[in-house]
Amino acid sequence: MNLSDVRNLGQQQIKSMLDAAMLEQKRRKYRSLMAFVRDAWAVMEPGEEFRGNWHIDVICEHLEAVTSGEIKNLLINVPPGTMKSILVSVLWPAWEWAHNPALRYFTVSYSEDLTLRDNLRVRDLIESDWYQRLFPVVSVLRGGKEKYELTGGGWRIATSIGGRGTGEHPDRKIVDDPHNVKQSESDAERTSALSYFDRTLSSRGASRGAATVVIMQRLHERDLSGHIMSQSDYSADWVHLCLPMLYEGNRSKTPLKFTDPRKIDGELLWPSLYPQKVVDTLSIRLGAYGAAGQLQQRPSPAGGGIIKTEHFNLWPSDRKLPDFSFVLQSYDTAYTEKTTNDPTACTVWGVFTHRKQQCVLLLDAWTDHLAYPELRNKVIADWRAKYGGIVGDDHHPARRADAVLIEEKGSGQSLIQDLRRANIPVLSYNPGRADKTARAHQIAPLLDVGTVYVLESKRDAGKPITWARPLITQCEQFPNGEHDDAVDTLTQALIYLRDSNMLELPEYVEDEIGDADYDEKRRSKLNPYAQ
């Protein structure tokens, strides 16, 4: 070996040492998930500029807290197109494997195609020259698209709602978009996802202390997010990161020092990628409910969609009740004592004249889970009650309900027959081919013209009386709410009063009510707008 060879050997050693130092420096840099995301982006999307935003940093911070064990269960609600899948389902697992190649992942979506896609994206990333140069200890040992294993002992499985789930014990459970947008209105589809989450996924990885991350857009009050937030352990066991497209106050629940940097309602989440013009176009294409759920992470528009809650007028608490010309009790019945099922709902309405306009005032509202004998007794007791004044007051005497309105469906038919035998003035309601949404559209104009009143609370001035608020909440969330029983009592009551000419619309609305005690001939005769 001559002097030149010695010199070359020295240079190679120096270069190797420098390369090793640079790699170690990068590895230290990649202790931050956000730093890893920025650099891995160029490998995954060559030629595409990485356009960072504060919400990406926030999501990364929360995922790092899952890695450290500070967070056990994480729920993230963000709009589509904001890097949710690539962050949670692809880059975060690849980053964690760089530090612990023994981790096991179980990933779920409504579509197996989506989980398989992300499975392969992670695999492609860890097999890239860039990743292997930095983290050569992470390599695929065996497996295909659905499941593959690493030499370090870790593995990753991709499945869909209702798919593979038994016999696997992961360290991480990732649920990315558990609902199909087009099928989210289906009770059966949602129930299938919730059942899979509760009965299959919840027990997976318990022996390993598995963490759960759910990331999704809101689609319905009873979607997986709503289901998680309704559980008794939600406050104690879940961290919730909610990032709507347009700011409307802080709706996140997190132990981390996170503050949404936006301060003014309507400020954009990602203005460089989704400026106001783009958001406006998306809102139009999605419609009121789609924009509320997918963009704003509220399954129903603020203030209601079909039924605008701002159109409920308040009857001042310091004003005497009006003199009612007609009182109607409206029921949506369900014979069950199980609180997991739909309850029976009742609303009571008094018709009166105010400022030369026919109006209605909500006099009572309740929901309860009652077996048939208790329900029958409750209806009779309610009918015997008197509304609207004090007995003996000649100015506006109290009166019993003039009619009891019950939908003519399976659970209501026997009650109708039983009440008629008891000489209760019961009317059957048949919605015909008009579904719940169609009925809501029919009565919306009555609220628009200011004919519907609720009592004002004596304690909370400017707000509805406490017992009326559940009905108003159901109206705001309809048709995406968990329950709509009270809404059904509202729509059938107002349709009946409208068709009996006790309430007037600014214009006639054609509908399909079907045969009932108040039939087509009566409507044509009494409704001047039907002429």
C-alpha positions as CSV (number, residue, x, y, z in Angstrom):
1,M,0.0,0.0,0.0
2,N,1.6,3.3,-1.1
3,L,1.1,6.8,0.3
4,S,-1.7,7.6,-2.1
5,D,-3.6,4.6,-1.0
6,V,-3.2,5.6,2.6
7,R,-4.4,9.1,1.8
8,N,-7.4,7.7,-0.1
9,L,-8.3,5.4,2.7
10,G,-8.2,8.3,5.1
11,Q,-10.5,10.3,2.9
12,Q,-12.9,7.4,2.7
13,Q,-12.9,7.0,6.4
14,I,-13.5,10.7,6.9
15,K,-16.3,10.6,4.3
16,S,-17.9,7.6,6.0
17,M,-17.6,9.3,9.4
18,L,-19.2,12.5,8.0
19,D,-22.0,10.5,6.3
20,A,-22.7,8.6,9.5
21,A,-22.7,11.9,11.5
22,M,-25.2,13.4,9.0
23,L,-27.4,10.4,9.2
24,E,-27.4,10.5,13.0
25,Q,-28.2,14.2,12.8
26,K,-31.2,13.4,10.6
27,R,-32.3,10.6,12.8
28,R,-32.3,13.0,15.8
29,K,-34.2,15.5,13.7
30,Y,-36.8,12.9,13.0
31,R,-37.6,12.5,16.6
32,S,-40.2,15.1,15.6
33,L,-43.0,13.6,13.5
34,M,-43.6,16.9,11.8
35,A,-40.0,17.0,10.6
36,F,-40.4,13.4,9.3
37,V,-43.6,14.4,7.5
38,R,-42.0,17.3,5.7
39,D,-39.1,15.2,4.3
40,A,-41.1,12.0,3.6
41,W,-43.5,14.0,1.5
42,A,-40.9,14.5,-1.2
43,V,-40.4,10.7,-1.3
44,M,-44.1,10.0,-1.5
45,E,-45.2,12.8,-3.8
46,P,-42.1,13.7,-5.9
47,G,-42.5,17.0,-7.6
48,E,-45.3,18.1,-5.4
49,E,-44.6,21.0,-3.0
50,F,-45.3,20.3,0.6
51,R,-47.8,23.0,1.7
52,G,-47.7,23.0,5.5
53,N,-50.4,24.4,7.8
54,W,-50.8,24.8,11.6
55,H,-53.4,22.0,11.7
56,I,-50.9,19.5,10.5
57,D,-48.5,20.4,13.3
58,V,-51.4,20.0,15.8
59,I,-52.4,16.6,14.5
60,C,-48.7,15.5,14.6
61,E,-48.4,16.7,18.2
62,H,-51.4,14.6,19.2
63,L,-50.1,11.6,17.4
64,E,-46.8,12.0,19.2
65,A,-48.7,12.0,22.4
66,V,-50.2,8.7,21.5
67,T,-46.7,7.3,20.8
68,S,-45.5,8.5,24.2
69,G,-48.5,7.1,26.0
70,E,-49.9,10.4,27.1
71,I,-53.0,9.8,25.0
72,K,-54.7,6.4,24.8
73,N,-57.7,7.1,22.6
74,L,-57.8,9.9,20.1
75,L,-60.7,11.1,18.0
76,I,-60.0,13.5,15.2
77,N,-62.6,15.3,13.1
78,V,-61.3,17.2,10.1
79,P,-62.6,18.0,6.6
80,P,-61.7,15.7,3.7
81,G,-58.6,16.7,1.7
82,T,-56.7,18.0,4.7
83,M,-54.0,15.2,4.8
84,K,-55.9,13.1,7.4
85,S,-55.3,9.7,5.8
86,I,-51.7,10.3,4.8
87,L,-50.8,11.6,8.2
88,V,-52.6,9.1,10.4
89,S,-52.6,6.0,8.3
90,V,-49.3,6.3,6.4
91,L,-46.7,8.7,7.8
92,W,-47.3,8.2,11.5
93,P,-46.9,4.4,11.4
94,A,-43.8,4.7,9.2
95,W,-42.3,7.2,11.7
96,E,-43.2,5.0,14.7
97,W,-41.6,2.0,13.1
98,A,-38.4,4.0,12.6
99,H,-38.2,4.1,16.4
100,N,-39.8,0.8,17.3
101,P,-40.1,-1.8,14.4
102,A,-41.9,-4.2,16.8
103,L,-45.2,-2.2,16.7
104,R,-48.3,-3.9,15.4
105,Y,-51.0,-2.0,13.4
106,F,-54.6,-2.9,12.8
107,T,-56.2,-0.5,10.3
108,V,-59.9,-0.2,9.4
109,S,-62.0,1.8,6.9
110,Y,-65.4,1.4,5.4
111,S,-63.6,0.2,2.3
112,E,-60.9,-2.5,2.1
113,D,-59.6,-0.8,-1.0
114,L,-58.7,2.3,1.1
115,T,-56.9,0.3,3.8
116,L,-55.0,-1.8,1.2
117,R,-54.0,1.4,-0.6
118,D,-52.5,2.9,2.6
119,N,-50.9,-0.5,3.5
120,L,-49.0,-0.4,0.2
121,R,-48.2,3.3,0.6
122,V,-46.5,2.6,4.0
123,R,-44.7,-0.4,2.5
124,D,-43.5,1.6,-0.5
125,L,-42.2,4.3,1.9
126,I,-40.2,2.0,4.2
127,E,-38.7,0.2,1.2
128,S,-37.6,3.5,-0.4
129,D,-33.9,4.3,-0.6
130,W,-34.4,7.4,1.5
131,Y,-36.0,5.5,4.4
132,Q,-33.7,2.5,4.2
133,R,-30.6,4.7,4.3
134,L,-31.9,6.3,7.5
135,F,-33.6,3.3,9.2
136,P,-32.1,0.1,7.7
137,V,-33.4,-2.0,10.7
138,V,-36.9,-1.6,9.3
139,S,-37.6,-4.1,6.5
140,V,-40.4,-6.3,5.3
141,L,-39.9,-10.0,6.2
142,R,-43.0,-11.5,4.5
143,G,-46.6,-10.9,3.5
144,G,-48.8,-9.3,0.9
145,K,-51.2,-6.4,0.5
146,E,-53.5,-7.3,3.3
147,K,-50.9,-8.2,5.9
148,Y,-47.1,-8.0,6.0
149,E,-44.6,-8.5,8.8
150,L,-41.3,-6.8,9.6
151,T,-38.0,-8.3,10.6
152,G,-38.3,-6.4,13.8
153,G,-41.5,-8.3,14.8
154,G,-44.0,-5.6,13.9
155,W,-46.8,-6.1,11.4
156,R,-49.7,-4.3,9.7
157,I,-53.1,-5.6,8.8
158,A,-55.6,-3.8,6.5
159,T,-59.3,-4.6,6.7
160,S,-62.8,-3.1,6.4
161,I,-65.8,-2.7,8.7
162,G,-67.2,-6.2,9.3
163,G,-64.0,-7.8,8.0
164,R,-61.1,-9.6,9.6
165,G,-60.8,-8.8,13.3
166,T,-60.5,-11.9,15.5
167,G,-57.2,-13.4,16.7
168,E,-55.1,-10.3,16.2
169,H,-53.5,-8.4,19.0
170,P,-52.2,-5.0,17.8
171,D,-50.5,-2.1,19.6
172,R,-52.3,0.5,17.4
173,K,-55.9,0.5,16.1
174,I,-56.4,3.0,13.3
175,V,-60.0,3.7,12.2
176,D,-59.9,6.0,9.1
177,D,-63.3,7.0,7.7
178,P,-65.5,4.2,9.1
179,H,-68.6,5.4,7.1
180,N,-69.3,5.7,3.4
181,V,-70.5,9.2,2.7
182,K,-73.2,7.9,0.3
183,Q,-74.4,5.2,2.7
184,S,-74.2,7.3,5.9
185,E,-78.0,7.9,5.9
186,S,-78.6,4.2,6.2
187,D,-79.3,3.1,9.8
188,A,-78.2,-0.4,8.9
189,E,-74.8,0.8,7.5
190,R,-74.1,3.0,10.5
191,T,-75.2,0.3,13.0
192,S,-72.9,-2.2,11.3
193,A,-69.9,0.1,11.8
194,L,-70.8,0.8,15.4
195,S,-71.4,-2.8,16.2
196,Y,-68.0,-3.7,14.6
197,F,-66.3,-1.0,16.7
198,D,-67.9,-2.1,20.0
199,R,-67.9,-5.9,19.6
200,T,-64.9,-6.7,17.5
201,L,-62.4,-3.8,17.5
202,S,-62.7,-2.8,21.1
203,S,-61.3,-6.1,22.5
204,R,-58.4,-6.3,20.0
205,G,-55.0,-5.5,21.6
206,A,-56.4,-5.2,25.2
207,S,-53.6,-7.4,26.5
208,R,-51.0,-5.1,24.8
209,G,-52.6,-1.9,26.0
210,A,-53.4,-0.9,22.4
211,A,-54.1,2.7,21.6
212,T,-57.0,3.7,19.3
213,V,-57.0,6.6,16.8
214,V,-60.2,7.4,14.9
215,I,-60.1,10.0,12.2
216,M,-63.1,11.0,10.1
217,Q,-65.4,13.6,8.9
218,R,-68.8,13.9,10.5
219,L,-71.7,12.6,8.6
220,H,-74.5,11.9,11.1
221,E,-75.3,12.4,14.7
222,R,-75.2,8.7,15.1
223,D,-72.0,8.1,13.2
224,L,-68.9,6.6,15.0
225,S,-67.9,10.0,16.3
226,G,-71.3,10.7,17.8
227,H,-71.4,7.1,19.2
228,I,-68.0,7.7,20.9
229,M,-69.0,11.0,22.3
230,S,-72.3,9.6,23.7
231,Q,-70.5,7.0,25.8
232,S,-70.1,7.4,29.5
233,D,-66.4,7.0,29.3
234,Y,-65.9,9.7,26.6
235,S,-64.9,12.5,29.0
236,A,-62.4,10.4,30.9
237,D,-61.0,8.2,28.2
238,W,-61.0,10.1,24.9
239,V,-59.1,13.1,23.6
240,H,-61.1,14.9,20.9
241,L,-59.5,17.1,18.2
242,C,-62.1,18.9,16.2
243,L,-60.9,21.2,13.4
244,P,-63.8,22.6,11.2
245,M,-63.1,24.3,7.9
246,L,-64.6,27.6,9.2
247,Y,-63.9,28.6,12.7
248,E,-66.8,28.7,15.1
249,G,-65.2,28.5,18.5
250,N,-63.2,25.8,20.2
251,R,-64.8,22.4,20.1
252,S,-61.7,20.3,20.9
253,K,-61.2,18.4,24.2
254,T,-57.5,17.8,24.7
255,P,-55.0,17.8,27.6
256,L,-52.3,19.2,25.3
257,K,-51.6,22.9,25.2
258,F,-53.5,23.4,22.0
259,T,-55.3,26.7,21.1
260,D,-56.9,27.1,17.7
261,P,-55.0,30.2,16.3
262,R,-58.2,31.4,14.7
263,K,-60.1,33.9,16.7
264,I,-62.9,35.2,14.4
265,D,-65.9,33.1,13.4
266,G,-65.6,32.1,9.8
267,E,-61.8,32.1,9.6
268,L,-60.5,29.4,7.2
269,L,-58.6,26.3,8.3
270,W,-56.2,26.1,5.4
271,P,-56.5,29.3,3.4
272,S,-53.5,28.6,1.1
273,L,-55.1,25.4,-0.1
274,Y,-58.7,26.1,0.5
275,P,-59.4,29.8,0.1
276,Q,-62.8,31.3,0.6
277,K,-63.9,30.9,-3.1
278,V,-63.0,27.2,-3.0
279,V,-64.8,26.6,0.3
280,D,-67.9,28.4,-1.0
281,T,-67.9,26.2,-4.1
282,L,-67.6,23.1,-1.9
283,S,-70.4,24.2,0.3
284,I,-72.7,24.7,-2.7
285,R,-71.8,21.2,-4.1
286,L,-72.2,19.5,-0.7
287,G,-75.4,21.2,0.2
288,A,-76.4,22.5,3.7
289,Y,-76.1,19.2,5.5
290,G,-73.0,17.9,3.6
291,A,-71.2,21.2,4.3
292,A,-72.2,21.1,8.0
293,G,-70.9,17.6,8.4
294,Q,-68.0,17.2,6.1
295,L,-66.7,20.8,6.4
296,Q,-67.8,22.0,9.8
297,Q,-67.9,18.6,11.6
298,R,-71.5,19.2,12.7
299,P,-73.9,16.7,11.1
300,S,-76.6,19.4,11.0
301,P,-76.4,23.1,10.0
302,A,-76.2,25.5,12.8
303,G,-79.8,26.7,13.6
304,G,-81.2,23.7,11.7
305,G,-81.4,22.7,8.1
306,I,-85.0,22.0,7.0
307,I,-86.6,23.3,10.2
308,K,-84.9,26.5,11.2
309,T,-84.9,26.8,15.0
310,E,-84.6,30.6,14.8
311,H,-88.2,30.6,13.5
312,F,-89.6,29.3,16.8
313,N,-91.0,32.5,18.4
314,L,-90.8,33.0,22.2
315,W,-94.0,33.7,24.1
316,P,-92.8,36.1,26.9
317,S,-92.7,34.5,30.3
318,D,-94.4,37.6,31.9
319,R,-97.3,37.5,29.4
320,K,-100.5,35.6,30.2
321,L,-101.3,32.7,28.0
322,P,-103.7,33.4,25.1
323,D,-107.2,32.1,24.8
324,F,-107.0,28.8,22.9
325,S,-109.6,27.9,20.3
326,F,-108.3,24.4,19.9
327,V,-105.9,22.1,21.8
328,L,-104.2,19.2,20.1
329,Q,-102.1,16.4,21.6
330,S,-99.7,14.7,19.1
331,Y,-98.0,11.4,19.8
332,D,-95.3,9.3,18.2
333,T,-95.6,5.9,20.0
334,A,-93.2,3.1,20.8
335,Y,-94.0,0.4,23.2
336,T,-90.8,-0.3,25.0
337,E,-89.1,0.2,28.3
338,K,-85.6,-0.3,26.8
339,T,-83.7,3.0,26.8
340,T,-81.6,1.9,23.8
341,N,-84.7,1.9,21.6
342,D,-86.7,4.9,20.4
343,P,-89.0,6.5,23.0
344,T,-92.6,7.6,22.8
345,A,-92.9,11.3,22.2
346,C,-95.7,13.8,22.8
347,T,-96.2,17.5,22.1
348,V,-99.3,19.5,23.0
349,W,-100.3,22.5,20.9
350,G,-102.8,25.3,21.5
351,V,-104.3,27.3,18.6
352,F,-104.9,31.0,19.1
353,T,-105.1,34.3,17.3
354,H,-102.3,36.8,17.6
355,R,-102.0,40.0,15.7
356,K,-104.7,38.8,13.3
357,Q,-102.8,35.6,12.5
358,Q,-103.6,32.1,13.5
359,C,-100.8,30.7,15.6
360,V,-99.9,27.7,17.8
361,L,-98.1,27.6,21.2
362,L,-96.3,24.6,22.5
363,L,-97.9,23.7,25.9
364,D,-96.1,20.5,26.8
365,A,-93.5,18.1,25.4
366,W,-92.0,14.9,26.7
367,T,-90.4,11.7,25.7
368,D,-90.3,8.5,27.7
369,H,-89.8,4.7,27.3
370,L,-93.1,3.2,28.3
371,A,-94.6,-0.3,28.0
372,Y,-98.1,-0.4,26.5
373,P,-100.1,-0.3,29.8
374,E,-98.1,2.6,31.1
375,L,-98.4,4.4,27.8
376,R,-102.2,4.0,27.6
377,N,-102.6,5.3,31.2
378,K,-100.2,8.3,30.4
379,V,-102.2,9.3,27.3
380,I,-105.5,9.2,29.2
381,A,-104.1,11.2,32.1
382,D,-102.7,13.8,29.7
383,W,-106.1,14.1,28.0
384,R,-107.8,14.7,31.3
385,A,-105.4,17.5,32.1
386,K,-106.4,21.0,31.2
387,Y,-104.4,23.6,29.4
388,G,-104.3,27.4,29.0
389,G,-105.7,28.9,32.1
390,I,-107.4,28.4,35.5
391,V,-110.7,26.6,35.8
392,G,-113.4,29.2,36.3
393,D,-111.6,32.0,34.7
394,D,-114.1,33.4,32.2
395,H,-111.5,35.4,30.3
396,H,-109.5,32.4,29.1
397,P,-110.7,29.2,30.7
398,A,-108.6,26.0,30.8
399,R,-109.6,23.3,28.4
400,R,-108.9,19.7,27.7
401,A,-107.4,18.6,24.4
402,D,-109.9,18.7,21.7
403,A,-108.2,15.8,19.9
404,V,-105.5,13.3,20.4
405,L,-103.5,12.6,17.2
406,I,-101.6,9.3,16.8
407,E,-99.8,8.0,13.8
408,E,-101.5,5.0,12.3
409,K,-98.5,2.7,12.3
410,G,-97.9,-0.7,13.9
411,S,-97.4,0.5,17.4
412,G,-100.2,3.1,17.2
413,Q,-103.1,1.1,15.8
414,S,-103.9,-0.8,18.9
415,L,-103.6,2.3,21.1
416,I,-106.0,4.2,18.7
417,Q,-108.6,1.4,19.0
418,D,-108.2,1.2,22.8
419,L,-108.5,5.0,23.3
420,R,-111.7,5.1,21.1
421,R,-113.2,2.4,23.3
422,A,-112.4,4.7,26.3
423,N,-114.3,7.6,24.5
424,I,-111.1,9.6,24.0
425,P,-111.3,11.9,20.9
426,V,-108.5,10.2,19.1
427,L,-107.6,10.8,15.4
428,S,-105.4,8.6,13.3
429,Y,-102.6,10.1,11.2
430,N,-101.5,8.4,8.0
431,P,-98.5,10.0,6.3
432,G,-99.1,8.1,3.1
433,R,-96.0,8.2,0.9
434,A,-94.6,11.3,2.5
435,D,-91.5,10.3,4.5
436,K,-90.1,12.2,7.5
437,T,-88.1,14.6,5.5
438,A,-90.9,15.4,3.1
439,R,-93.2,16.2,6.1
440,A,-90.6,18.5,7.6
441,H,-90.4,20.4,4.3
442,Q,-94.2,20.7,4.4
443,I,-94.3,22.4,7.8
444,A,-91.2,24.5,7.4
445,P,-93.2,27.4,5.8
446,L,-95.4,27.6,8.9
447,L,-92.4,28.3,11.0
448,D,-91.1,30.7,8.4
449,V,-94.1,33.0,8.6
450,G,-93.9,33.1,12.4
451,T,-97.0,31.0,13.4
452,V,-95.2,28.7,15.9
453,Y,-94.4,29.8,19.5
454,V,-92.7,28.2,22.5
455,L,-92.8,29.5,26.1
456,E,-89.9,31.6,27.3
457,S,-88.0,30.4,30.3
458,K,-88.5,32.5,33.5
459,R,-85.0,31.7,34.6
460,D,-83.1,32.2,31.3
461,A,-84.6,35.2,29.6
462,G,-84.5,35.0,25.9
463,K,-84.4,31.2,25.8
464,P,-87.1,28.5,25.5
465,I,-88.5,26.9,28.6
466,T,-86.3,23.9,29.7
467,W,-88.7,21.1,28.7
468,A,-89.1,22.5,25.2
469,R,-85.4,22.5,24.4
470,P,-85.1,18.8,23.5
471,L,-87.7,19.3,20.8
472,I,-85.8,22.3,19.4
473,T,-82.5,20.4,19.5
474,Q,-84.1,17.5,17.5
475,C,-85.4,20.0,15.0
476,E,-81.9,21.5,14.6
477,Q,-80.3,18.1,14.1
478,F,-83.1,16.7,11.9
479,P,-82.8,14.5,9.8
480,N,-79.3,13.5,11.0
481,G,-80.1,13.4,14.7
482,E,-80.0,10.4,17.0
483,H,-83.8,10.6,17.6
484,D,-86.6,12.3,15.6
485,D,-89.6,11.2,17.6
486,A,-90.5,14.7,18.9
487,V,-90.0,16.1,15.4
488,D,-92.6,13.5,14.1
489,T,-95.1,14.8,16.7
490,L,-94.5,18.4,15.5
491,T,-94.8,17.7,11.8
492,Q,-98.0,15.6,12.1
493,A,-99.6,18.2,14.4
494,L,-98.9,21.1,12.1
495,I,-99.9,19.3,9.0
496,Y,-103.2,18.4,10.7
497,L,-103.8,21.9,11.8
498,R,-102.9,23.3,8.4
499,D,-105.2,20.9,6.6
500,S,-108.0,21.7,9.0
501,N,-107.6,25.4,8.1
502,M,-106.6,26.3,11.7
503,L,-103.2,27.4,10.4
504,E,-102.6,29.2,7.1
505,L,-99.7,29.0,4.7
506,P,-98.6,31.9,2.5
507,E,-99.0,29.6,-0.4
508,Y,-100.5,26.1,-1.0
509,V,-98.0,23.3,-0.8
510,E,-99.0,20.1,-2.6
511,D,-98.4,17.0,-0.5
512,E,-99.1,13.3,-0.2
513,I,-100.7,12.8,3.2
514,G,-102.8,9.8,2.3
515,D,-106.1,8.8,3.8
516,A,-106.7,9.8,7.4
517,D,-109.5,11.1,9.6
518,Y,-108.9,14.4,8.0
519,D,-109.2,13.4,4.3
520,E,-108.6,15.0,0.9
521,K,-112.2,16.3,0.6
522,R,-112.0,18.1,3.9
523,R,-108.6,19.7,2.9
524,S,-110.0,20.9,-0.5
525,K,-113.0,22.3,1.2
526,L,-111.3,24.1,4.1
527,N,-108.0,25.2,2.7
528,P,-108.5,28.4,0.6
529,Y,-105.1,27.9,-1.1
530,A,-106.3,24.6,-2.5
531,Q,-108.9,26.2,-4.8
